[in-house]
Amino acid sequence: MTPGRRLALLAAALLALVPLGCGGDGDSATEAEREVPPRVVSRADAICRQFVREIKQIGDGALAREPGTTNLELTTENLVKPSIPLLERVGARQRALQPLAHNPWFDLYVELFAPVVALAEQRLRSGEAGDYYRSRELEELLTKLGLEQMEAARNAGVRDCDVDFQNVLLSSLSG
């Protein structure tokens, strides 16, 4: 089984783990209905707003091309490579809020950072190897996983994290 397929299966397994209304601690609200505390929402949203600002900075000037540079090389070096540490940092900051959230949707939103980072790292390697088709395949997987992460953020009530970050990056591109 290829690493990309393993990551896709991991993401599907994570999605299957989201409890959809099976409380067991005696509370009247089930796990899925429990709202993320406002202070956690505020902190998570602030992290995402900063994430958007940093993504836009990556896009600014990213299309400046050196002679002889291919589009694959350009996107790999100027978009994918600098995005990975940013994704890791945002994932770690959101993970620190996880114990305070007590919400399975927030848990899913946070846990999806791991496969997103893993796919981004694979995308970096495929781009560095000049494998255009594998790079496109990984970008499609990243898009799908990003949509799942957006839905989890929306369901957790962290509205500023319900953002298509790849689209933000693409719309901020300049040469």
C-alpha positions as CSV (number, residue, x, y, z in Angstrom):
1,M,0.0,0.0,0.0
2,T,1.4,3.4,-1.0
3,P,2.0,6.0,1.7
4,G,-0.6,8.3,0.1
5,R,-3.3,5.6,0.3
6,R,-2.3,4.9,3.9
7,L,-2.9,8.6,4.7
8,A,-6.2,8.7,2.9
9,L,-7.3,5.6,4.9
10,L,-6.1,7.3,8.2
11,A,-8.1,10.4,7.4
12,A,-11.2,8.2,6.6
13,A,-10.7,6.4,9.9
14,L,-10.4,9.7,11.8
15,L,-13.7,10.8,10.3
16,A,-15.3,7.5,11.3
17,L,-14.3,8.1,14.9
18,V,-16.4,11.2,15.3
19,P,-19.1,10.4,17.8
20,L,-22.5,11.5,16.4
21,G,-24.5,11.6,19.6
22,C,-23.4,8.9,21.9
23,G,-22.9,10.4,25.3
24,G,-22.0,8.2,28.2
25,D,-21.0,10.4,31.1
26,G,-24.5,11.1,32.4
27,D,-24.7,14.6,31.0
28,S,-27.8,15.6,29.2
29,A,-25.8,16.9,26.3
30,T,-24.0,14.3,24.2
31,E,-20.4,14.8,23.3
32,A,-21.3,16.0,19.8
33,E,-23.7,18.6,21.2
34,R,-21.3,20.0,23.8
35,E,-20.2,23.4,22.6
36,V,-16.6,24.4,22.6
37,P,-16.1,27.0,25.4
38,P,-16.1,30.6,24.2
39,R,-12.6,31.3,25.4
40,V,-11.3,28.3,23.4
41,V,-13.3,29.4,20.3
42,S,-11.8,32.8,20.7
43,R,-8.2,31.5,20.9
44,A,-8.7,29.0,18.1
45,D,-10.2,31.6,15.8
46,A,-7.3,34.0,16.6
47,I,-4.8,31.3,15.6
48,C,-6.6,30.8,12.3
49,R,-6.7,34.5,11.6
50,Q,-2.9,34.6,12.1
51,F,-2.7,31.5,9.9
52,V,-4.5,33.4,7.1
53,R,-2.1,36.4,7.5
54,E,0.9,34.1,7.3
55,I,-0.4,32.2,4.3
56,K,-0.9,35.4,2.5
57,Q,2.7,36.3,3.2
58,I,3.8,33.0,1.7
59,G,1.8,33.9,-1.5
60,D,3.2,37.4,-1.8
61,G,6.0,37.2,-4.4
62,A,5.8,33.4,-4.7
63,L,5.4,33.5,-8.4
64,A,8.6,35.4,-8.9
65,R,10.3,33.1,-11.4
66,E,14.0,32.4,-11.9
67,P,14.8,31.7,-15.6
68,G,14.5,28.0,-16.3
69,T,12.2,27.3,-13.3
70,T,9.2,25.1,-14.0
71,N,5.8,25.6,-12.4
72,L,6.3,22.4,-10.4
73,E,9.6,23.7,-9.1
74,L,8.1,27.1,-8.4
75,T,5.1,25.8,-6.4
76,T,7.2,23.2,-4.6
77,E,9.8,25.6,-3.4
78,N,7.8,28.8,-2.9
79,L,4.4,27.4,-1.7
80,V,4.6,23.9,-0.4
81,K,8.0,24.0,1.4
82,P,7.3,27.2,3.5
83,S,3.7,25.9,4.2
84,I,4.8,22.8,6.1
85,P,6.4,24.5,9.1
86,L,3.4,26.8,9.2
87,L,0.9,23.9,9.2
88,E,3.0,22.2,11.9
89,R,3.0,25.3,14.1
90,V,-0.7,26.0,13.7
91,G,-1.5,22.3,14.4
92,A,0.5,22.4,17.6
93,R,-1.1,25.6,18.8
94,Q,-4.6,24.2,18.1
95,R,-3.6,20.8,19.7
96,A,-2.8,22.7,22.9
97,L,-6.4,23.9,23.1
98,Q,-7.8,20.4,22.5
99,P,-8.0,19.4,26.2
100,L,-10.0,22.5,26.9
101,A,-12.5,22.1,24.1
102,H,-14.2,18.8,25.1
103,N,-15.7,18.5,21.6
104,P,-15.3,15.7,19.1
105,W,-15.6,18.0,16.1
106,F,-12.8,20.2,17.5
107,D,-10.8,17.0,18.1
108,L,-11.3,16.0,14.5
109,Y,-10.4,19.4,13.2
110,V,-7.1,19.3,15.2
111,E,-6.3,15.6,14.5
112,L,-6.6,16.3,10.7
113,F,-3.5,18.5,10.9
114,A,-1.3,15.3,11.1
115,P,-2.4,13.8,7.8
116,V,-2.4,17.2,6.1
117,V,1.2,17.8,7.2
118,A,2.2,14.2,6.1
119,L,0.6,14.8,2.7
120,A,2.2,18.1,2.3
121,E,5.6,16.5,3.1
122,Q,4.9,13.9,0.4
123,R,3.9,16.7,-2.0
124,L,7.2,18.4,-1.3
125,R,9.2,15.2,-2.0
126,S,7.3,14.5,-5.2
127,G,7.8,18.0,-6.4
128,E,11.5,17.9,-5.6
129,A,11.7,14.6,-7.6
130,G,9.9,16.3,-10.5
131,D,6.9,14.0,-10.3
132,Y,4.1,16.2,-11.7
133,Y,1.4,13.5,-11.6
134,R,2.1,12.4,-8.1
135,S,2.2,16.0,-7.0
136,R,-1.2,16.7,-8.5
137,E,-2.6,13.5,-6.9
138,L,-1.4,14.7,-3.5
139,E,-2.8,18.2,-4.0
140,E,-6.2,16.7,-4.7
141,L,-5.9,14.6,-1.5
142,L,-4.9,17.8,0.4
143,T,-8.0,19.6,-1.0
144,K,-10.3,16.8,0.1
145,L,-8.8,16.6,3.5
146,G,-9.0,20.4,3.8
147,L,-12.7,20.3,3.1
148,E,-13.2,17.7,5.8
149,Q,-11.2,19.9,8.2
150,M,-13.3,22.9,7.3
151,E,-16.5,21.0,8.0
152,A,-15.1,19.8,11.4
153,A,-14.1,23.4,12.3
154,R,-17.6,24.6,11.3
155,N,-19.3,21.9,13.4
156,A,-17.0,22.8,16.3
157,G,-18.1,26.5,16.1
158,V,-14.6,27.8,15.2
159,R,-15.8,30.0,12.3
160,D,-12.5,31.6,11.5
161,C,-11.0,28.1,11.0
162,D,-13.8,27.2,8.5
163,V,-11.6,28.5,5.8
164,D,-10.2,27.0,2.6
165,F,-6.6,27.8,3.4
166,Q,-5.4,26.5,0.0
167,N,-7.7,28.9,-1.7
168,V,-6.4,31.7,0.5
169,L,-2.9,30.9,-0.6
170,L,-3.8,30.7,-4.3
171,S,-5.7,34.0,-4.2
172,S,-2.8,35.7,-2.5
173,L,-0.2,34.7,-5.2
174,S,1.7,37.5,-6.8
175,G,4.7,37.7,-9.0
